[in-house]
Amino acid sequence: MLRDLLSLTKPRIAALLCLTGTGATFAAGGLAPLRLAAFVLAGLGMAGGAAACNCYYDRDIDPVMDRTADRPLARGTLAPRTALAFGLGLLAAATGVGLWALPTESVAYMWLGVAAYVGLYTVLLKRRHWLGVVLGGSAGSFPVLAGWTAVRPLAPAAVVMATLVFVWTPAHAWALAVAYRDDFVAAGVATLPAVTSLETVRRAVWASALGTVAVAALLVPLAGPVYAGTLVAGAPLFLVAYRAYHRAGGAPRAVRAFFTSNTFLAVAFVGWGIDGVVAAEPVVAGAVAATATATAFVGLWIARPSLDGVRASPPPAWVRRAVRAYDRLRVRVTG
């Protein structure tokens, strides 16, 4: 039962939301250890509780899709009322922790994220309109605002990064939906790849990718050298992955774009957070950040993760040549 309850919280999604929120706390100047721990616990509880409520509501369509058929409610290994009680209990406990240790404004933003995910996306739009992912993407923006306001009043930098998550979400979610298109069609979920041509999807995903980079660039004057370094290296590589899908389509390229989008968002928030608490020499910090970012992207592409049995497409030829050249140089240097 513990394993089933944990799976209801969608740990990977909760972890990414926690990363963006925690990155915002560091970018705003940081929290004392006890308050930071409370923020992390409250954020994970809110995200996990919302996810459990989503699983409860979607228990009728989850068995239809291979991607979700193994969830506890779909398999019948957990009673629906148990799942709902668990989700509501997590939300109540997270609210209590938040109100004990954090400003009310921060907890309010957490609850707006819950309302956007459960109410706006899951209940109102997911099965009815392809805009569900677009408008429901606001759910991922609120942890950023919650993290920043846990430290100080809302500022333009936090609004820009919250907007970044909002604009990033369609490119991320639609690339995932390409790999699971048949599942979404079978379940009647009105995500864009399930209701229109794949050519239209490629154009929409590319537009969202371009918008993501444009919004990310807006933060450069408000951030520091580590964020700038991650963007200098990460933005072109992010666009390389999405441009490949835009030009040629195909599930393997969509899978690579999906995982690339995760990496891009993670390194952007890590870089932003580091700038908030570490004063470093700009050129050195930017160069180290750019190198680490490029390494993360190339490592991901070489690993070629998969979704639903579809493995990400191989890295571009120039990446493979660069890796071989590096290996030859390393062999010479090490003897």
Secondary structure, 3 states (H helix, E strand, C coil): CHHHHHHHCCHHHHHHHHHHHHHHHHHCCCCCHHHHHHHHHHHHHHHHHHHHHHHHHHHHCHHHCCCCCCCHHHHCCCCHHHHHHHHHHHHHHHHHHHHHHCCHHHHHHHHHHHHHHHHHHHHHHCCCCCCHHHHHHHHHCHHHHHHHHCCCCCCHHHHHHHHHHHHHHHHHHHHHHHHCHHHHHHHCCCCHHHHCCHHHHHHHHHHHHHHHHHHHHHCHHHCCHHHHHHHHHHHHHHHHHHHHHHHHCCHHHHHHHHHHHHHHHHHHHHHHHHHHHCCCCHHHHHHHHHHHHHHHHHHHHHHCCEECCEECCCCCHHHHHHHHHHHHHHHHHHC
